[in-house]
Amino acid sequence: MESNNPVGTQPTSKKTSWILIILIILLASTTGIFAYKYYQAKQQLDQLIPEPTASQAPNGDLTDWKTYTNNDARFSFKYPVNPTNYVFKQTDNLVAISAIPEPTLFRVLTIPTNNSPQEWWNGLEKESWTQIPTKDFDVKTTTFKEKPALLIKLKPNTNNRPVYGSFFVFKANNNIMQLFFTTDQPEGNQILSTFQFTDQPTE
């Protein structure tokens, strides 16, 4: 009696199933490897510009540091004043501390606006101080002193520019405040750690 099933159909079907299973395993493995490599690359990128920490002044001694207070925008911070090593600059809406001869260590730019930090940043074609195109920056949503903020970092080696620092953008007292601190020099984080809003209790 002849069979209704073609000869060899069953073995071929099993072979096809095993091939599909192997392909699925290979695809899943490859996807997992690429995902892991992406995670590693992202971690390395984040380490190039470290997150700000509440580091202290050298040896924890602030005796020779002065306190700058802006009564209109209601904030203050401490900064080193040795005229041989540092220079202090101030205009109507900007205050900055720089090392001699460079770089800028810490800078606060105050901009009156009704926009949110994200709306303000989205409206810029270039970062206001450096005039670097905003597309050359990485933007992360975070908080600063319990206020919603953006943490903005220049992408590493963008157009051969060095990684020079980071800045927070946040809304305070009807102003957008752009607070820059260098990541190349420890004083940037040291000054940042002393920043506070003067309408909040002093620690």
N, C-alpha and C positions, 0 to 999 in steps of 0.2 A: 504494500500500500504506500502510495506517495504522500509525503507530508505537504500541508498547505503553506508552511513557512519556508522561505528560501533558505537554502543551505548557507550556514555561516552568519545569519542575521544576528543571532543572540550574542556570539562572541564579539562581533563588531560593535554592537550596542554597548556592551560592557566596557570595551576599549575606549569608546567615545566618552563614556561617563568618567572614566579615570583621567582622561586627558583634560576634561573640563574641571575636575576637582583640582588637578595639579596647577592648571592655569589660574584658578581662583586663589589658591594658596600663594602662588608667586606674585599675583597682583596685590594681595593683602600685605605680603611681606615688603614689597617695593614701596607701597604707600606708607607703611609704618616707618621704613628707613628714611624716606624723604621728609616725613613729619618730624622725625627726631633730628635730622640734620637742620631743618628750619628752626626748630626750638633752640638748638645749640648756637646757630648763627645769631638769633635774636638775643640770646643771653650774652654773647660776646659783644654785640653792638651796644647793649645797655651798659656793659662794664666799661666801655670806652669813655662814657660820660656818666660818672657815678651819681646816684641820687644824693641830694643834699643831706647832710647830717648836722646834728646840733653840736658840732665841735666847739671847743672853747678856745680862748686866746692862749698864746704860748704860756705854758705852766699855769693856766687858769688865772693869770694876773691881769686885771683890767685897770690897774691903778693909773697907768699913763694914757688910757684911752679917754677920749672926750665923748660926750653924748650929744648927738644932733637930734633936735626936735622940730617937727613941722606942725605948727599949731593949726594951720588951715586944713591940711589933709589928715592930721591927727595920727602921726606915727613918729617913732623915734628909733634910733639904733646907736650903738657905740662904734667908734672907729679909731685906728691908730693915728697919731698926730706927729710923729717924728718927721720934721721938714726935710731931713736928708733922704728919707726913703719913701715918703708919701706926699701926695698933693690932694687937697680938698677943693672941689669946684661946686659952685651953686649958681643956678639961674632961677627964673620965676617958677619953672615946673620941673627942674632937674637938679639932682644932687648926686655927686659922684666922688669916689675915692680911688685914686690911681697910684700904682707904684711908680717910682722914678727909675728909669725913664718910661717904663710900661710894664704891665698892661693895666687896663681898668680892672679894679678888684671888685667893686660893688657900685651899683647905680640904681637910682629910683627915678622913674619918669612918671609924672602925674598928669593925666589927661581928663579934663571934664567931659563927660558924655553920658547919655542915657543908655547906651548900648551895653549889652552883656560882654564879657571877655571874648566869647566865641564870635559874636557878631562883629566886635571891633577887629579881631584878628582876621576874620574872613573878608573884611572890607579893605585890607591892606594888600598891595601888590609887593611892597618891600618892607622889611622890618625897619622901623622908624629911625633907629640909631645907626645901624651898620649899613643900611640901604641894600642889604642882601635880599634877594627875592624870597618871599615867604614859602615858596614851594621847596626851598632848600632846607627847611626845618622839619623836624619831627615834633608832633603835638600830642600831648597826653593829658587827659582829664584827671585832676587830682584835687587836693585841698591844700590851702596854706593858712596856718593859724586859724583853722576851723572854717575858713571861707572857701567856697567853690573857686577853683582856679585852673589855669592851664599851665603845665610845665612844658616849656618849649626849648628844644635843643637843636643846634646846628648839626645837620647830618655830617658824619665824619668825612673829612677830605673832600667836601663839596667844592668842585672847581679849584682843587688844590688849596683850599682854605683850611687852616688848622682847626682842630676842635678847641674852642676858646672858652666856652662857658655855657650856662643855661640861664633861663629866666622864667619867673612866675608872672602870670598876668591874672589879676583878680580885681573885683569891684569892691571899693571901700569908700564910704562917705560921698557918694555920687561922683566918684572918679574911677577911671580905669587906672590901675597902677601896674607898671611894668618894672619888675624888680630883678635886675641882672646881678649874677655873681659869677666870678671866674672859677673854672674848675682846674686851671693851671697852677694857681697859687693858693696855699692854705688860708690866707687871709680872707678870701672871698667867703668861704664857709664860716669862718670865725665871725665876720661881721654879720652874716646872715643869722647866726645863732642869737644875736642880741636884738634883732628887729622885733618890735612890738607895736601894737596899736595903743595910743595913749588914752583912748576911751575905754580900755580894758584894765582891770586891776594889775598893778605891777607885782611881779613875782618876787 
